[in-house]
Amino acid sequence: MNATRTVSESGGLPAHHIDAFLDRLRTAHYSEVSLRKKRRVLCAFSGWMKHRNIDLIDLDESVTARFMKRMIDASRDRVQRARPTLRQFLAYLRAEAIVCSPTLGSQSAIAHTYRRYLDYLRQDRGLAKNSVLVYGPFIRDFLDSHSAGDGGLLPDAFDAVTLRNHLLARSKGRSAEYTRLMAVALRSFCHFLFLRGDTARDLAGSVPSVRKWRQSTVPTFLTPEQQKALIASADRSTPTGLRDYAILLLLARLGLRAGEIIEIELDDIHWRSGKLVVHGKGQMVEHVPLSSEVG
């Protein structure tokens, strides 16, 4: 039996919630190495909850804080890996309405700012769940690291020097992609603060940019010949191959994003009218032609 996937019925975390959470991160392009590390954190946390008979319904920040206190003798790397993982997982559970969000009256100033930022991402920016799940923990870490100790924020929390120093400190030992995502999240948060009136000017420009070397990743586009070769590689004699073939055609023929393909449901396919409903960024809904080949 796989110990990393087995959770007791009494206490701990149901394994299917851990798997679903990691699948969500996988679609957000987290590496398999990072996902394995996050799984180890969650399995250790689940075992700790089970030992103390803490059920999923009781999970909140106070529970994760108790777990973090027991890691006082752990390495810095383990602590830095555990804290954002637990925050991401709790945010995922709340976004999926698996556990309840704290009531406004019980929220600190930090929690209130964080909740309003997440609402801004969902409602004003129309970001997908995956994006909110990526941005959120970076901002929660920033807010918590500049706490005044009474649930409020330090006076200089929202200034250019603080933002720059936070990015530089948190980027040590991290990959370029992790640092880039953190910078994107911080810029988004700066814009939110400016729109809300918490800062006199938009400090997004004060967040350092992250250098990205050319040709250091997979090419952003394929030549027509490469597209044909990739589409032809799908084995259409199997259900999985047919699925892959359909996805590749949606990417190549209609130019859809991966996230848009993931969101497609059966009701979005209109066979009679030959149209496909696409849910894009910013809560935009588009109707694209459903060619016979893609159909």
N, C-alpha and C positions, 0 to 999 in steps of 0.2 A: 504493500500500500504506500502511496506517495504521501509522506508526512507533511509536505508543504501545502497539500490541498485538502487535508482532512481536518475538519473543525467539529468540535462537540456540539450537540444540539443545545446544551445548557451552557451559556456563557461563550465568549469568543466571537469571532467574525465568521459568518457563513462563507464558505469557500467560493460560492458562485458570485458573491459581491466583489471579492478580491479579483477574481478572473475578469469580471465585467469592467472593473476599474482599470485594470492593466490593459485590456483590449482598447479602452478609450484612449489611453496614453499611446498605445501602439499606432492608432490612427493619427495621432498628433506627431508622429515621427520620432518618438523616443526610441533609443537603441535597445536591442535585446539585452545588452549588458546592464543598462540602467534599469530595465524592467525586472531583471533577476534580482538586483540589489533591493529594489522596492518591494518585491515579493518577500524577500527575507525579513525586511523590516516589519511588514504587515503580519507575517506568520508569527514572528516573535511577539508582536503586540497582541495578536489573537490569543497566543498561549498565555500571556500575562493576564489578559481579561478573563480567560477561562479559569485560571487558577484562583482568581478573586471573585468568581461568579458574577462578572459584569456582563450584562446582555447588551445586544446591539442598540436596543431602544434607549439605553442609559448613556450612550456615547455622546460626549461633548468635549469642549476644550479642557475642562477640569480633569477629565479622564486621561486625555493625552498628556496633560501637564504632569500628572502623577507618574505616568510611564516614563516620561523624559527624566524625571528626578532620579529614577533608579539607574540611569545611564551616566551618573556622575563620574564613574571610574572608566567609562568607555573612551575610546579614542575620539579625537576631534572629528575625524572623517566620518565615523559612525554616527555621531551626534548630528553633524551637518546633513547627513543623508536621511536620518530618521525624522527630524523636525518637519522639513517640507513635504515629505511623503505622507505623514500623518495629516498635515493640513490639507493637502490635495485630496486625500481619501475622504476626509470629513466634508470637504466642499462638494465632492462628487455625491456622497450619500444625501446631502441636503438638497442638491440640485435635482436629484432623482426622487425626492420626497420619501426616502427610505428612513431617515431620521429627521426630527423636527428642528427647525431653525430657532435660535433663541429669540424670546420676545424682546421688543424694542426697549421695554422698561428695564430689562436686566442687562442691556448691552453697555459696555464702556464706550468712551468717546472713540477709542481706536476701533472697536467692533462696529460702531455705528458708521464711521467713515468707510470702513472696509465694505460693509453691506451696501452702502450707497454707491460705492465704486462698482461693485458687481452688478447692481441694478442699472447703472449707467452703461456698462458693457452690453448687457442683454437688451435693454429697452431703447437707449439712445443710439448705440452703435450697431445693434442687431447682430452681435457676435454669436457664433455657434457655441454649443456647450464645450466642445473641445478647446476652443480658444479661451473661454472663460476659465476653464480648468487649468490652462497653462499660465495665464496672466495672474490669476488670483493669488497663488502661494508666494510669488515674488513680492507682491505688494504687501501681503500680510507679514512677511518676514521684515520688510522695510519698516512698517509701522511698529511692529513689536520691538525691533532693535533700537527704536528711538522713543520708547515709552518713558514717561516721567515717573512711572512706578505706581501711580494712582489711577491707571486706566486712561490717562491723558497723554499728550505728546509733548516732547521737549520744545521750547520756544523756537529753536533753530532747525526743526525737523524739515521744514519745507524751504530750503534755500539751495542755491546752486552748489555750494561747497559740500554740503551734506550729501546731496544726491550723487555727486561725482565720487566722493570718498566711499560711499556705500557700494557703488558699482565696482570700484577697484578692489575693495576688501573682499567682496563676495565672489569675485571672478578668479581669485587665486586658486590654482589647481583644477580649474574647471575647463571644459571644452569651449571652443570658440562659439559653437552653436548655443550652448547653455548661456554664455555671456551675452550673445546677441539677443536671445529671447528675453533675458532680464532687462536689457537696455530698451527693448521695444515696450515691455510692460511699464517701465518707469516713465518713458515718454508719454505713454497713454495716461498714466496716473497724473502726470504734471498737467496735461491738457484738461483732465477732469477737475483738478484743483482750481485751475484758472477759470473754468466755466462756472464753478460753484462759488467763486469769489474768495477762496482761501489764500490765493496768491495774487499779487498786483499785476504780474505778467506771467505769460506761459513759459515755464522753465524747461520745456521739452528740449530746447536747443542746448541746454547746459549738460544734458546727459551725453557722455562721450560716445562716439560711434565705434563700432567693433569692426576691425579690418577683416575682410573676407578675401582670401587669396583666390585669384582666378584659376580655374581648372582644378580646384582642390576638392570638388564634389562631382557628383554625376551631372553631365550636361543638362541644361535646362530645356533643350529641345532636341528632337531627332530629325535626321534627314528623311525625305520620302522613302528612300531605299531602306533605311533602318526601321521605319514604321512598318513597312510591308513585311520585313523579316520578323519583326516582333509579333505582329498579328498572326502571321502564318505559323508561329511557334506554338500557338494554343491547340491542344489536342481536343478537337470537337467530337471525338467519339465517346467522351466521358462527360458527366454532368458538370464537374469542376472545370473542365476545359471549355465547355460551352459558356459557363459563367464568365471565365476569364476572357473569352473571345468577345462577349458582349461588352464587358468593361473596357477592353482595349479599343473597341469601335467607338464607344461613347467618348473616350479620351481623344481619339484621333480624328473622327469625323465631325463631332459636335464641339470639340474643344472644352468639354466640361472639366471642372476641377475634381480632384479625388473626393473632397468633402461633399460636393454636390451629388456625386454618384452614390455615396454612402447614404444620403438622406432620401433617395428615391424609394417610394413605396408603390405597391401595386395600383393604388388609386391615382397615382400620378401618370400612369400610362393610358393614353386614350387611343385605343386601336382604331376605332371607326373614323375619327377625325385626323388620325396620323400625327398626333402631337404628344409631346412629353413635357410635363410640368417640372421645372427646375427651381429649387429653393436655393438661392444664392446668398452672397454676403449682404449685410445690411437689411435682412428680412425681405429682400427682393424676390419676387416670384416671376419667372419667365416661362413662356411657352416656346419650345423649339420644335422644329419638324422631326418627326420620327420616320426616318427613311426605311425603306423595305429591308435594306441590309442590316441596319441596327435593330429593327423590329424582329 
